[in-house]
Amino acid sequence: MTLPHGKLLVFAKEVRVRTEESIEVYCVFPMLPSLAMFMEASAQCSAGFDVDGNIKLGFLTMGKDIRLLQDIKEKEYLFILQKEALVAAYSQYSFEAVSLSTKEKVVTGSFTVMVNNR
């Protein structure tokens, strides 16, 4: 994955599983994450769908139905994203962040990113 962020702001570390429609990405936060950090991490994970390695500039444009399901107690999570829709430069994904220790969903939601292919 190629991300234009500074090192401290890169939460998405490793693509573990990738299919045409879904992806699983290991994420690490430098501190206990806020919901905003979960949103940013989910947007970063969407870069894992880019298998051609072209550097693109993307923007998180909307979050929807973001739900905290469990107390946030850890710094490491597995993010699972599903492609929902693609319209021009906009892509919509649903996601869940799963605790690595308990295997329970901690946060779920959906988001939209806009990618500039120039």
C-alpha positions in Angstrom: 0.0 0.0 0.0 1.2 3.5 -0.9 0.0 6.3 1.4 1.0 10.0 1.2 0.7 10.4 5.0 3.5 11.2 7.5 4.8 8.1 9.3 2.9 8.8 12.5 -0.4 9.1 10.7 -0.2 5.8 8.8 -2.3 3.3 10.7 -2.8 0.7 7.9 0.2 -1.5 8.1 -0.3 -4.7 6.1 -2.9 -6.2 3.7 -3.6 -9.7 5.0 -6.4 -10.8 2.5 -7.5 -9.2 -0.7 -10.2 -10.2 -3.1 -12.0 -8.3 -5.8 -14.7 -7.1 -3.4 -13.2 -7.1 0.0 -9.9 -6.6 1.9 -8.5 -7.3 5.4 -5.9 -5.0 6.7 -3.9 -5.0 9.9 -3.8 -1.6 11.6 -1.9 -0.2 14.5 -2.5 3.0 16.3 0.1 4.9 18.4 -2.4 5.3 21.2 -6.0 4.2 22.0 -7.9 5.3 18.9 -10.8 7.7 18.7 -13.7 7.1 16.3 -12.1 9.7 14.0 -8.9 7.6 14.0 -10.9 4.5 13.1 -12.4 6.5 10.2 -9.0 7.6 8.9 -7.7 4.0 9.2 -10.6 2.6 7.2 -9.9 5.2 4.5 -6.3 4.2 4.5 -7.2 0.5 4.2 -9.1 1.3 1.0 -5.7 2.0 -0.7 -5.0 -1.7 -0.4 -7.4 -2.3 -3.3 -4.9 -0.5 -5.6 -2.7 -3.4 -6.8 -1.1 -1.5 -9.7 1.0 0.6 -7.3 0.1 3.9 -8.9 0.3 6.7 -6.4 -3.0 8.5 -6.2 -4.4 11.2 -4.1 -7.5 10.3 -2.2 -9.8 12.1 0.2 -12.2 10.8 2.8 -15.4 12.6 1.8 -18.1 11.1 4.1 -18.6 8.7 7.0 -22.0 7.2 7.7 -23.6 5.0 10.4 -20.3 4.8 12.4 -21.1 2.7 15.5 -19.0 2.0 18.5 -19.9 -1.6 19.6 -17.3 -2.3 22.3 -15.1 -0.2 24.5 -11.8 0.7 22.9 -9.1 -1.1 24.8 -6.4 -2.0 22.2 -4.2 -0.3 19.7 -4.2 -3.1 17.1 -7.2 -4.1 14.9 -8.1 -6.0 11.8 -10.1 -3.9 9.4 -12.4 -5.7 7.0 -13.7 -3.6 4.1 -16.4 -4.4 1.5 -16.8 -2.5 -1.8 -20.3 -1.2 -1.9 -20.4 1.2 -4.9 -18.2 2.9 -7.5 -19.3 6.1 -9.3 -16.7 7.9 -11.3 -14.0 8.9 -8.8 -16.1 8.1 -5.8 -16.0 4.7 -4.0 -18.2 3.7 -1.1 -17.1 1.0 1.4 -18.5 -0.6 4.5 -16.1 -1.6 7.2 -15.7 -3.2 10.5 -12.7 -3.1 12.9 -12.2 -6.4 14.8 -10.2 -6.8 18.0 -7.3 -9.1 17.4 -7.5 -10.6 21.0 -11.3 -11.1 21.3 -12.2 -11.4 17.6 -15.2 -9.1 18.3 -16.3 -6.2 16.2 -15.5 -2.9 17.9 -16.5 -0.3 15.3 -18.6 -0.6 12.1 -19.7 1.9 9.5 -19.4 3.0 5.9 -17.5 5.8 4.2 -16.9 7.3 0.8 -13.5 8.3 -0.7 -12.8 10.4 -3.8 -9.6 9.4 -5.7 -7.9 11.8 -8.0 -6.1 9.6 -10.6 -3.9 12.3 -11.9 
